Amino acid sequence: MESLNKKTDEELKQMRADLRTEILELRFAIASNKETHVRKVRNARRTIARINTLLSARIS
């Protein structure tokens, strides 16, 4: 969380977009049995939630 606080809004938005793409790729990999670590999706979703929380806190 501390490393996210140091990033700019643009860096956070780019990171969020990258994580969304990663989640999409992981879903396809899991569906085709190429990936077995479902926890990666959960961790990416949680990181996106942290980023959204930081961005909304900075706006208000």
PDB file of N, CA, C and O in Angstrom:
ATOM      1  N   MET A   1       0.823  -1.181   0.000  1.00  0.00           N
ATOM      2  CA  MET A   1       0.000   0.000   0.000  1.00  0.00           C
ATOM      3  C   MET A   1       0.874   1.255   0.000  1.00  0.00           C
ATOM      4  O   MET A   1       0.532   2.246  -0.644  1.00  0.00           O
ATOM      5  N   GLU A   2       1.978   1.219   0.704  1.00  0.00           N
ATOM      6  CA  GLU A   2       2.855   2.380   0.767  1.00  0.00           C
ATOM      7  C   GLU A   2       3.424   2.718  -0.605  1.00  0.00           C
ATOM      8  O   GLU A   2       3.559   3.891  -0.952  1.00  0.00           O
ATOM      9  N   SER A   3       3.756   1.695  -1.385  1.00  0.00           N
ATOM     10  CA  SER A   3       4.310   1.963  -2.711  1.00  0.00           C
ATOM     11  C   SER A   3       3.252   2.574  -3.638  1.00  0.00           C
ATOM     12  O   SER A   3       3.587   3.339  -4.543  1.00  0.00           O
ATOM     13  N   LEU A   4       2.000   2.243  -3.417  1.00  0.00           N
ATOM     14  CA  LEU A   4       0.931   2.826  -4.228  1.00  0.00           C
ATOM     15  C   LEU A   4       0.740   4.296  -3.884  1.00  0.00           C
ATOM     16  O   LEU A   4       0.406   5.096  -4.758  1.00  0.00           O
ATOM     17  N   ASN A   5       0.945   4.661  -2.627  1.00  0.00           N
ATOM     18  CA  ASN A   5       0.786   6.062  -2.217  1.00  0.00           C
ATOM     19  C   ASN A   5       1.782   6.972  -2.904  1.00  0.00           C
ATOM     20  O   ASN A   5       1.505   8.154  -3.103  1.00  0.00           O
ATOM     21  N   LYS A   6       2.934   6.441  -3.267  1.00  0.00           N
ATOM     22  CA  LYS A   6       3.992   7.244  -3.868  1.00  0.00           C
ATOM     23  C   LYS A   6       3.788   7.475  -5.357  1.00  0.00           C
ATOM     24  O   LYS A   6       4.448   8.335  -5.939  1.00  0.00           O
ATOM     25  N   LYS A   7       2.896   6.732  -5.979  1.00  0.00           N
ATOM     26  CA  LYS A   7       2.679   6.850  -7.416  1.00  0.00           C
ATOM     27  C   LYS A   7       1.726   8.009  -7.730  1.00  0.00           C
ATOM     28  O   LYS A   7       0.884   8.386  -6.915  1.00  0.00           O
ATOM     29  N   THR A   8       1.883   8.552  -8.923  1.00  0.00           N
ATOM     30  CA  THR A   8       0.999   9.628  -9.368  1.00  0.00           C
ATOM     31  C   THR A   8      -0.326   9.039  -9.835  1.00  0.00           C
ATOM     32  O   THR A   8      -0.455   7.827 -10.004  1.00  0.00           O
ATOM     33  N   ASP A   9      -1.307   9.911 -10.040  1.00  0.00           N
ATOM     34  CA  ASP A   9      -2.620   9.449 -10.500  1.00  0.00           C
ATOM     35  C   ASP A   9      -2.520   8.742 -11.844  1.00  0.00           C
ATOM     36  O   ASP A   9      -3.162   7.713 -12.056  1.00  0.00           O
ATOM     37  N   GLU A  10      -1.726   9.282 -12.741  1.00  0.00           N
ATOM     38  CA  GLU A  10      -1.582   8.675 -14.068  1.00  0.00           C
ATOM     39  C   GLU A  10      -0.938   7.293 -13.978  1.00  0.00           C
ATOM     40  O   GLU A  10      -1.342   6.370 -14.686  1.00  0.00           O
ATOM     41  N   GLU A  11       0.050   7.152 -13.119  1.00  0.00           N
ATOM     42  CA  GLU A  11       0.689   5.842 -12.943  1.00  0.00           C
ATOM     43  C   GLU A  11      -0.296   4.835 -12.362  1.00  0.00           C
ATOM     44  O   GLU A  11      -0.305   3.669 -12.756  1.00  0.00           O
ATOM     45  N   LEU A  12      -1.114   5.282 -11.434  1.00  0.00           N
ATOM     46  CA  LEU A  12      -2.115   4.392 -10.839  1.00  0.00           C
ATOM     47  C   LEU A  12      -3.160   3.976 -11.865  1.00  0.00           C
ATOM     48  O   LEU A  12      -3.579   2.819 -11.896  1.00  0.00           O
ATOM     49  N   LYS A  13      -3.576   4.913 -12.698  1.00  0.00           N
ATOM     50  CA  LYS A  13      -4.568   4.579 -13.727  1.00  0.00           C
ATOM     51  C   LYS A  13      -3.997   3.594 -14.739  1.00  0.00           C
ATOM     52  O   LYS A  13      -4.702   2.694 -15.195  1.00  0.00           O
ATOM     53  N   GLN A  14      -2.734   3.758 -15.089  1.00  0.00           N
ATOM     54  CA  GLN A  14      -2.086   2.835 -16.020  1.00  0.00           C
ATOM     55  C   GLN A  14      -1.935   1.449 -15.381  1.00  0.00           C
ATOM     56  O   GLN A  14      -2.149   0.426 -16.030  1.00  0.00           O
ATOM     57  N   MET A  15      -1.569   1.439 -14.115  1.00  0.00           N
ATOM     58  CA  MET A  15      -1.426   0.176 -13.389  1.00  0.00           C
ATOM     59  C   MET A  15      -2.772  -0.546 -13.305  1.00  0.00           C
ATOM     60  O   MET A  15      -2.835  -1.767 -13.450  1.00  0.00           O
ATOM     61  N   ARG A  16      -3.845   0.208 -13.069  1.00  0.00           N
ATOM     62  CA  ARG A  16      -5.185  -0.371 -12.997  1.00  0.00           C
ATOM     63  C   ARG A  16      -5.576  -0.990 -14.343  1.00  0.00           C
ATOM     64  O   ARG A  16      -6.147  -2.080 -14.384  1.00  0.00           O
ATOM     65  N   ALA A  17      -5.274  -0.304 -15.425  1.00  0.00           N
ATOM     66  CA  ALA A  17      -5.581  -0.831 -16.757  1.00  0.00           C
ATOM     67  C   ALA A  17      -4.780  -2.103 -17.039  1.00  0.00           C
ATOM     68  O   ALA A  17      -5.306  -3.066 -17.598  1.00  0.00           O
ATOM     69  N   ASP A  18      -3.517  -2.098 -16.650  1.00  0.00           N
ATOM     70  CA  ASP A  18      -2.681  -3.288 -16.846  1.00  0.00           C
ATOM     71  C   ASP A  18      -3.209  -4.474 -16.045  1.00  0.00           C
ATOM     72  O   ASP A  18      -3.218  -5.604 -16.534  1.00  0.00           O
ATOM     73  N   LEU A  19      -3.645  -4.218 -14.828  1.00  0.00           N
ATOM     74  CA  LEU A  19      -4.174  -5.301 -13.991  1.00  0.00           C
ATOM     75  C   LEU A  19      -5.479  -5.852 -14.559  1.00  0.00           C
ATOM     76  O   LEU A  19      -5.728  -7.056 -14.492  1.00  0.00           O
ATOM     77  N   ARG A  20      -6.299  -4.984 -15.112  1.00  0.00           N
ATOM     78  CA  ARG A  20      -7.548  -5.465 -15.729  1.00  0.00           C
ATOM     79  C   ARG A  20      -7.247  -6.370 -16.918  1.00  0.00           C
ATOM     80  O   ARG A  20      -7.921  -7.381 -17.121  1.00  0.00           O
ATOM     81  N   THR A  21      -6.239  -6.010 -17.700  1.00  0.00           N
ATOM     82  CA  THR A  21      -5.830  -6.850 -18.822  1.00  0.00           C
ATOM     83  C   THR A  21      -5.276  -8.176 -18.318  1.00  0.00           C
ATOM     84  O   THR A  21      -5.545  -9.230 -18.893  1.00  0.00           O
ATOM     85  N   GLU A  22      -4.507  -8.117 -17.249  1.00  0.00           N
ATOM     86  CA  GLU A  22      -3.941  -9.331 -16.661  1.00  0.00           C
ATOM     87  C   GLU A  22      -5.044 -10.261 -16.164  1.00  0.00           C
ATOM     88  O   GLU A  22      -4.959 -11.476 -16.345  1.00  0.00           O
ATOM     89  N   ILE A  23      -6.073  -9.704 -15.542  1.00  0.00           N
ATOM     90  CA  ILE A  23      -7.195 -10.520 -15.063  1.00  0.00           C
ATOM     91  C   ILE A  23      -7.881 -11.211 -16.232  1.00  0.00           C
ATOM     92  O   ILE A  23      -8.219 -12.392 -16.150  1.00  0.00           O
ATOM     93  N   LEU A  24      -8.085 -10.480 -17.309  1.00  0.00           N
ATOM     94  CA  LEU A  24      -8.720 -11.065 -18.488  1.00  0.00           C
ATOM     95  C   LEU A  24      -7.898 -12.238 -19.020  1.00  0.00           C
ATOM     96  O   LEU A  24      -8.445 -13.298 -19.321  1.00  0.00           O
ATOM     97  N   GLU A  25      -6.589 -12.044 -19.133  1.00  0.00           N
ATOM     98  CA  GLU A  25      -5.709 -13.111 -19.617  1.00  0.00           C
ATOM     99  C   GLU A  25      -5.694 -14.294 -18.662  1.00  0.00           C
ATOM    100  O   GLU A  25      -5.674 -15.445 -19.098  1.00  0.00           O
ATOM    101  N   LEU A  26      -5.705 -14.018 -17.365  1.00  0.00           N
ATOM    102  CA  LEU A  26      -5.715 -15.107 -16.391  1.00  0.00           C
ATOM    103  C   LEU A  26      -7.006 -15.913 -16.461  1.00  0.00           C
ATOM    104  O   LEU A  26      -6.985 -17.135 -16.313  1.00  0.00           O
ATOM    105  N   ARG A  27      -8.122 -15.238 -16.686  1.00  0.00           N
ATOM    106  CA  ARG A  27      -9.397 -15.958 -16.800  1.00  0.00           C
ATOM    107  C   ARG A  27      -9.368 -16.940 -17.970  1.00  0.00           C
ATOM    108  O   ARG A  27      -9.829 -18.075 -17.848  1.00  0.00           O
ATOM    109  N   PHE A  28      -8.823 -16.496 -19.104  1.00  0.00           N
ATOM    110  CA  PHE A  28      -8.729 -17.392 -20.254  1.00  0.00           C
ATOM    111  C   PHE A  28      -7.763 -18.536 -19.975  1.00  0.00           C
ATOM    112  O   PHE A  28      -8.021 -19.675 -20.363  1.00  0.00           O
ATOM    113  N   ALA A  29      -6.659 -18.240 -19.309  1.00  0.00           N
ATOM    114  CA  ALA A  29      -5.683 -19.273 -18.992  1.00  0.00           C
ATOM    115  C   ALA A  29      -6.262 -20.302 -18.031  1.00  0.00           C
ATOM    116  O   ALA A  29      -6.020 -21.500 -18.173  1.00  0.00           O
ATOM    117  N   ILE A  30      -7.021 -19.834 -17.061  1.00  0.00           N
ATOM    118  CA  ILE A  30      -7.641 -20.753 -16.106  1.00  0.00           C
ATOM    119  C   ILE A  30      -8.691 -21.608 -16.804  1.00  0.00           C
ATOM    120  O   ILE A  30      -8.793 -22.808 -16.546  1.00  0.00           O
ATOM    121  N   ALA A  31      -9.465 -20.997 -17.681  1.00  0.00           N
ATOM    122  CA  ALA A  31     -10.511 -21.737 -18.393  1.00  0.00           C
ATOM    123  C   ALA A  31      -9.922 -22.807 -19.304  1.00  0.00           C
ATOM    124  O   ALA A  31     -10.535 -23.855 -19.507  1.00  0.00           O
ATOM    125  N   SER A  32      -8.741 -22.550 -19.853  1.00  0.00           N
ATOM    126  CA  SER A  32      -8.123 -23.525 -20.744  1.00  0.00           C
ATOM    127  C   SER A  32      -7.115 -24.414 -20.006  1.00  0.00           C
ATOM    128  O   SER A  32      -6.320 -25.117 -20.630  1.00  0.00           O
ATOM    129  N   ASN A  33      -7.160 -24.372 -18.682  1.00  0.00           N
ATOM    130  CA  ASN A  33      -6.312 -25.213 -17.828  1.00  0.00           C
ATOM    131  C   ASN A  33      -4.818 -24.968 -18.025  1.00  0.00           C
ATOM    132  O   ASN A  33      -4.014 -25.866 -17.775  1.00  0.00           O
ATOM    133  N   LYS A  34      -4.436 -23.784 -18.462  1.00  0.00           N
ATOM    134  CA  LYS A  34      -3.016 -23.445 -18.573  1.00  0.00           C
ATOM    135  C   LYS A  34      -2.501 -22.841 -17.270  1.00  0.00           C
ATOM    136  O   LYS A  34      -1.304 -22.878 -16.988  1.00  0.00           O
ATOM    137  N   GLU A  35      -3.414 -22.286 -16.483  1.00  0.00           N
ATOM    138  CA  GLU A  35      -3.058 -21.648 -15.217  1.00  0.00           C
ATOM    139  C   GLU A  35      -3.852 -22.322 -14.101  1.00  0.00           C
ATOM    140  O   GLU A  35      -5.050 -22.568 -14.237  1.00  0.00           O
ATOM    141  N   THR A  36      -3.170 -22.614 -13.005  1.00  0.00           N
ATOM    142  CA  THR A  36      -3.849 -23.264 -11.885  1.00  0.00           C
ATOM    143  C   THR A  36      -3.886 -22.380 -10.644  1.00  0.00           C
ATOM    144  O   THR A  36      -4.519 -22.744  -9.653  1.00  0.00           O
ATOM    145  N   HIS A  37      -3.226 -21.236 -10.677  1.00  0.00           N
ATOM    146  CA  HIS A  37      -3.166 -20.358  -9.516  1.00  0.00           C
ATOM    147  C   HIS A  37      -4.265 -19.305  -9.589  1.00  0.00           C
ATOM    148  O   HIS A  37      -4.056 -18.206 -10.102  1.00  0.00           O
ATOM    149  N   VAL A  38      -5.432 -19.654  -9.072  1.00  0.00           N
ATOM    150  CA  VAL A  38      -6.586 -18.767  -9.103  1.00  0.00           C
ATOM    151  C   VAL A  38      -6.354 -17.568  -8.188  1.00  0.00           C
ATOM    152  O   VAL A  38      -6.981 -16.523  -8.363  1.00  0.00           O
ATOM    153  N   ARG A  39      -5.465 -17.711  -7.222  1.00  0.00           N
ATOM    154  CA  ARG A  39      -5.173 -16.639  -6.281  1.00  0.00           C
ATOM    155  C   ARG A  39      -4.639 -15.382  -6.980  1.00  0.00           C
ATOM    156  O   ARG A  39      -4.802 -14.274  -6.470  1.00  0.00           O
ATOM    157  N   LYS A  40      -4.010 -15.549  -8.130  1.00  0.00           N
ATOM    158  CA  LYS A  40      -3.484 -14.393  -8.875  1.00  0.00           C
ATOM    159  C   LYS A  40      -4.607 -13.444  -9.267  1.00  0.00           C
ATOM    160  O   LYS A  40      -4.431 -12.226  -9.235  1.00  0.00           O
ATOM    161  N   VAL A  41      -5.754 -13.991  -9.634  1.00  0.00           N
ATOM    162  CA  VAL A  41      -6.904 -13.165 -10.007  1.00  0.00           C
ATOM    163  C   VAL A  41      -7.390 -12.394  -8.786  1.00  0.00           C
ATOM    164  O   VAL A  41      -7.678 -11.200  -8.869  1.00  0.00           O
ATOM    165  N   ARG A  42      -7.478 -13.080  -7.661  1.00  0.00           N
ATOM    166  CA  ARG A  42      -7.932 -12.438  -6.427  1.00  0.00           C
ATOM    167  C   ARG A  42      -6.992 -11.309  -6.020  1.00  0.00           C
ATOM    168  O   ARG A  42      -7.444 -10.225  -5.649  1.00  0.00           O
ATOM    169  N   ASN A  43      -5.696 -11.556  -6.087  1.00  0.00           N
ATOM    170  CA  ASN A  43      -4.726 -10.533  -5.720  1.00  0.00           C
ATOM    171  C   ASN A  43      -4.803  -9.324  -6.648  1.00  0.00           C
ATOM    172  O   ASN A  43      -4.687  -8.183  -6.200  1.00  0.00           O
ATOM    173  N   ALA A  44      -4.998  -9.573  -7.933  1.00  0.00           N
ATOM    174  CA  ALA A  44      -5.109  -8.474  -8.896  1.00  0.00           C
ATOM    175  C   ALA A  44      -6.371  -7.652  -8.623  1.00  0.00           C
ATOM    176  O   ALA A  44      -6.342  -6.423  -8.687  1.00  0.00           O
ATOM    177  N   ARG A  45      -7.473  -8.332  -8.321  1.00  0.00           N
ATOM    178  CA  ARG A  45      -8.717  -7.620  -8.018  1.00  0.00           C
ATOM    179  C   ARG A  45      -8.575  -6.770  -6.760  1.00  0.00           C
ATOM    180  O   ARG A  45      -9.083  -5.651  -6.699  1.00  0.00           O
ATOM    181  N   ARG A  46      -7.891  -7.300  -5.773  1.00  0.00           N
ATOM    182  CA  ARG A  46      -7.689  -6.544  -4.538  1.00  0.00           C
ATOM    183  C   ARG A  46      -6.787  -5.331  -4.766  1.00  0.00           C
ATOM    184  O   ARG A  46      -7.008  -4.267  -4.188  1.00  0.00           O
ATOM    185  N   THR A  47      -5.784  -5.497  -5.601  1.00  0.00           N
ATOM    186  CA  THR A  47      -4.903  -4.366  -5.913  1.00  0.00           C
ATOM    187  C   THR A  47      -5.674  -3.282  -6.653  1.00  0.00           C
ATOM    188  O   THR A  47      -5.479  -2.093  -6.396  1.00  0.00           O
ATOM    189  N   ILE A  48      -6.547  -3.686  -7.569  1.00  0.00           N
ATOM    190  CA  ILE A  48      -7.389  -2.722  -8.278  1.00  0.00           C
ATOM    191  C   ILE A  48      -8.278  -1.976  -7.280  1.00  0.00           C
ATOM    192  O   ILE A  48      -8.463  -0.765  -7.402  1.00  0.00           O
ATOM    193  N   ALA A  49      -8.825  -2.687  -6.302  1.00  0.00           N
ATOM    194  CA  ALA A  49      -9.657  -2.045  -5.287  1.00  0.00           C
ATOM    195  C   ALA A  49      -8.845  -1.040  -4.473  1.00  0.00           C
ATOM    196  O   ALA A  49      -9.345   0.037  -4.147  1.00  0.00           O
ATOM    197  N   ARG A  50      -7.610  -1.378  -4.145  1.00  0.00           N
ATOM    198  CA  ARG A  50      -6.744  -0.456  -3.407  1.00  0.00           C
ATOM    199  C   ARG A  50      -6.467   0.803  -4.235  1.00  0.00           C
ATOM    200  O   ARG A  50      -6.487   1.921  -3.721  1.00  0.00           O
ATOM    201  N   ILE A  51      -6.211   0.594  -5.522  1.00  0.00           N
ATOM    202  CA  ILE A  51      -5.948   1.731  -6.414  1.00  0.00           C
ATOM    203  C   ILE A  51      -7.185   2.626  -6.504  1.00  0.00           C
ATOM    204  O   ILE A  51      -7.077   3.850  -6.429  1.00  0.00           O
ATOM    205  N   ASN A  52      -8.353   2.016  -6.665  1.00  0.00           N
ATOM    206  CA  ASN A  52      -9.592   2.807  -6.748  1.00  0.00           C
ATOM    207  C   ASN A  52      -9.814   3.591  -5.458  1.00  0.00           C
ATOM    208  O   ASN A  52     -10.238   4.746  -5.502  1.00  0.00           O
ATOM    209  N   THR A  53      -9.535   2.980  -4.318  1.00  0.00           N
ATOM    210  CA  THR A  53      -9.690   3.663  -3.035  1.00  0.00           C
ATOM    211  C   THR A  53      -8.757   4.865  -2.946  1.00  0.00           C
ATOM    212  O   THR A  53      -9.171   5.942  -2.517  1.00  0.00           O
ATOM    213  N   LEU A  54      -7.497   4.687  -3.352  1.00  0.00           N
ATOM    214  CA  LEU A  54      -6.549   5.799  -3.318  1.00  0.00           C
ATOM    215  C   LEU A  54      -6.975   6.928  -4.243  1.00  0.00           C
ATOM    216  O   LEU A  54      -6.914   8.101  -3.875  1.00  0.00           O
ATOM    217  N   LEU A  55      -7.403   6.567  -5.438  1.00  0.00           N
ATOM    218  CA  LEU A  55      -7.807   7.601  -6.401  1.00  0.00           C
ATOM    219  C   LEU A  55      -9.022   8.377  -5.907  1.00  0.00           C
ATOM    220  O   LEU A  55      -9.075   9.598  -6.056  1.00  0.00           O
ATOM    221  N   SER A  56      -9.994   7.689  -5.325  1.00  0.00           N
ATOM    222  CA  SER A  56     -11.175   8.388  -4.839  1.00  0.00           C
ATOM    223  C   SER A  56     -10.855   9.229  -3.607  1.00  0.00           C
ATOM    224  O   SER A  56     -11.468  10.276  -3.400  1.00  0.00           O
ATOM    225  N   ALA A  57      -9.902   8.784  -2.785  1.00  0.00           N
ATOM    226  CA  ALA A  57      -9.508   9.568  -1.624  1.00  0.00           C
ATOM    227  C   ALA A  57      -8.776  10.839  -2.039  1.00  0.00           C
ATOM    228  O   ALA A  57      -8.914  11.877  -1.392  1.00  0.00           O
ATOM    229  N   ARG A  58      -8.004  10.759  -3.111  1.00  0.00           N
ATOM    230  CA  ARG A  58      -7.270  11.933  -3.581  1.00  0.00           C
ATOM    231  C   ARG A  58      -8.202  12.965  -4.185  1.00  0.00           C
ATOM    232  O   ARG A  58      -7.917  14.161  -4.131  1.00  0.00           O
ATOM    233  N   ILE A  59      -9.310  12.526  -4.759  1.00  0.00           N
ATOM    234  CA  ILE A  59     -10.255  13.453  -5.385  1.00  0.00           C
ATOM    235  C   ILE A  59     -10.987  14.265  -4.308  1.00  0.00           C
ATOM    236  O   ILE A  59     -11.198  15.467  -4.466  1.00  0.00           O
ATOM    237  N   SER A  60     -11.365  13.608  -3.234  1.00  0.00           N
ATOM    238  CA  SER A  60     -12.144  14.306  -2.203  1.00  0.00           C
ATOM    239  C   SER A  60     -11.291  15.031  -1.196  1.00  0.00           C
ATOM    240  O   SER A  60     -11.818  15.658  -0.277  1.00  0.00           O
TER     241      SER A  60
END
